[in-house]
Amino acid sequence: MELMKRMWRVELLLLLAVSAVSPAMAQTGGGTTRVFSCEVDGRIVFGDTLPKECYGRTWVEKINGVMVYRAVAEPTPAESARRREEQRRRELAAREAARQKQLDDALRTKYRSLADLDARRDAEVAQLDAAITALRADERELVARRKRLDEEAATMKGTPPPDSLARALVYADEELARARAATEKKIKERDGLRQRFDAERQRYIDITSTPATGQAAE
């Protein structure tokens, strides 16, 4: 009995009162018929005692054709793990769907139309292009200044340059390095901006396209 208790969680569905059982007993001449049954691979297995095939499975007990007990088999560890994993996946999917809906709603609010999105992209890219052009102009000026310092140092005819010129050369190199780094940073910023707008544009098309035409709303 203890083993059975560990294997099954027995749910009491119906306890027949004597008054309820009496009519069924009368139909069988006052006798009592007890049947245990379960489903095994699509077929029903019966017995006047619990068949061995029903061990570990959901089974029912009937008296004179009326169910009095139903035992529900506890899931195996593997089945429990599978159910937990399925639940985890459902929860993750639900959270991701909610997050994506928030992003899509924000995108619809951010841009009135696809043309609006393109106009904002072009304006922001143009600003960065202008900044890059200015930085490159600064680079050219620093390169020219460095060249003039080199030419001045060349006039020394093999003698060490004075301290002021040496410091000027070091400072010119540092300035040029900073200017080039600033230009590269701005170029990466522009490239990242374009990638963001490309992703937003594609998503905007996806969420505003109509099934009939597949065209984005303008």
Stockholm file with secondary structure:
# STOCKHOLM 1.0

chainA/1-218         MELMKRMWRVELLLLLAVSAVSPAMAQTGGGTTRVFSCEVDGRIVFGDTLPKECYGRTWVEKINGVMVYRAVAEPTPAESARRREEQRRRELAAREAARQKQLDDALRTKYRSLADLDARRDAEVAQLDAAITALRADERELVARRKRLDEEAATMKGTPPPDSLARALVYADEELARARAATEKKIKERDGLRQRFDAERQRYIDITSTPATGQAAE
#=GR chainA/1-218 SS CHHHHHHEEEECCCCCCHHHHHHHHHHTTTCCCEEEEEEETTEEEEESSCCGGGTTSCEEEEETTEEEEEEEECCCHHHHHHHHHHHHHHHHHHHHHHHHHHHHHHHHHHCSSHHHHHHHHHHHHHHHHHHHHHHHHHHHHHHHHHHHHHHHHHTTTTSCCCHHHHHHHHHHHHHHHHHHHHHHHHHHHHHHHHHHHHHHHHHHHHHHCCTTTCCCCC
#=GC SS_cons         CHHHHHHEEEECCCCCCHHHHHHHHHHTTTCCCEEEEEEETTEEEEESSCCGGGTTSCEEEEETTEEEEEEEECCCHHHHHHHHHHHHHHHHHHHHHHHHHHHHHHHHHHCSSHHHHHHHHHHHHHHHHHHHHHHHHHHHHHHHHHHHHHHHHHTTTTSCCCHHHHHHHHHHHHHHHHHHHHHHHHHHHHHHHHHHHHHHHHHHHHHHCCTTTCCCCC
//
